[in-house]
Amino acid sequence: MSSAGTNSDSEESGGAGLIRGFKANGRRGDGVCVSNLLFANDTNLFCYAVVEKILHVRMLLLCFEVVTGLKVNVCMSEMVPIGVVDNVHVLAGLLGCRVGNLPMSYLGMPVGASHKSSSFWNPILEKFERRLARWKKLYLSKRGRLIVFVQAW
């Protein structure tokens, strides 16, 4: 399971306390509770590493399967602990998924790595450079390419 678009309404996503996410604080001190992220057919759920919470997630996935008729492929899913979780393999066994670790890549972006490190940004910059190279060949003159090259370095 993984994702991106957010359901920030804590009443909808965790009002009953079955799945409670984390609070993401803003610059002004105000925050929003994030319990899930959605992107296309990809979902990230955030919950505490407690057996009861994981069982609620399992029940939620089973209800989804029954209501929609679709199958959740938990073998392709990953449980990624944040911090120290002693029983992470037991919890992953309850869901039937693998255990992942941080740092990792999600939707092509590094997650869990230091954003100040150059190794964090190098893959992203290389990807942009490859895409820009194709675009530059089509639309920039030789002089324009030289200017872009000089400005980049």
N, C-alpha and C positions, 0 to 999 in steps of 0.2 A: 504494500500500500504506500502511496506517495501522493503529492499534489501542488496547486497555487491559486487563486481567488479566495477570499476569506469569508467565513461566516462569523461575524464578530458579535452578534447578539447573544449574550450569555443566557438569556431566558430560553431562546430557541435551542441552542446547542448544548447547554449544560444546566438549565434551570433546575432540574430535578436532582442534580448532583451526580448523575450516573456517569457522565463523561465531562470532566472538568479540565479545562486547558490551562494556559498560563496567561499572565497579564503582561502585555507588551506596553511599556511606558513610553509616552511621547516626550518631546522636548520640553513641553510646558508642565510636565508632571501628570497630565491626564493620561489615562491608559485605556486599553481595550482588551477584553478577554478573548483569546484565540483558542478555540477547541478543535478546529479542523481547517484544512486548506484543500481547495478543490481545483483541479485543472483537467479538463476533458474527462477522461476515464481514470484519472489518477487522484487518489485521496490520501491525505496525511491526517492522522488523528493524534491528538496530544492528550495524554492522560497520565495519572500517577501509576507507578509500578506496584500496584496492589492487585492481588488475585481477583478480588471482587470487581474492580474496574475493568480488568482484562476480560472477565466473564461477561460484563455488560457489553463490551465491544463485540465479543463473539455472538451474543444474542442479537445485537444490532445487525451484524452481517447476515445472520440466519434469517432475520425478519426481512432484510433487503432482498435476499434470494427468493423468499416465499412470495413477497408482494410483487416483485418485478418479473420473476421467472428467469432472471439472469443468474449466472454462477460467479461467485467471487473466487478467484484463483489465489488462495492463500499460499500456495507453494511459490508463487512469484512475489509474495509480500515479504517485507523485512520489518523487524522490530529493532529500532535503534535507540539504545539507552543513552540518556543524557546524565552525566555524573556517574556515581557508583550505584549499580543495581546488583545486589547479591544473587537474586534468583531470576535473572533475565532469561536463562535457558528454560527454566520451568514455565515462565510466563509465555515465552515464544511457543513452547510445546502446547499450551492451552489453545493458542490460535492456529497452530500448525504452520508457523512461518519460520523463516531463518532469522538469525541474529546478525545485525550489521553493526558498524561502528563509525565513529566520527574521526577524522574528516571524511566526507564522502562527496560525490557529485550528484546533484539533483537538477534535472532539466538543463544540464550543461553548465550549471553554476556550482562552484565549490561551497559546501556547507560545513560549518564546524571548524574551519581553519582560520588562522589569524589573517584578517583582512589587510594587515600592514605588511605582510610577507610578500616578496616578489613572486614566490612560487604560487601564491594564491591567484595573482593576476595574469601570469604568463600564459596559461592555456586560453584565457578569455581574449587576451590581446592577439595571440597567434590566430585564433579563429576569425577575429575581425580583420586582421591583416590579410588572411586568405580571401575573405569575401571582398574586401576593398580592392585587392589586386585584380580580381576579375572585372570589377566595376571600372577601375582606372584604365584597364586595357581598352575597354569599350568607349569611354567617354573623355578621357584626358589626353591632351596633346603631350608631346615629349617635354615641352617646357613646363606644363602643368604638373606632370609626374615628378620632374626635378624639384619643383617648389614644394610639393607635398612631402617628398623624401627628405629634403633639407629641414623642413619644419618638424618632421617627426623625430629627427635626431638632434 
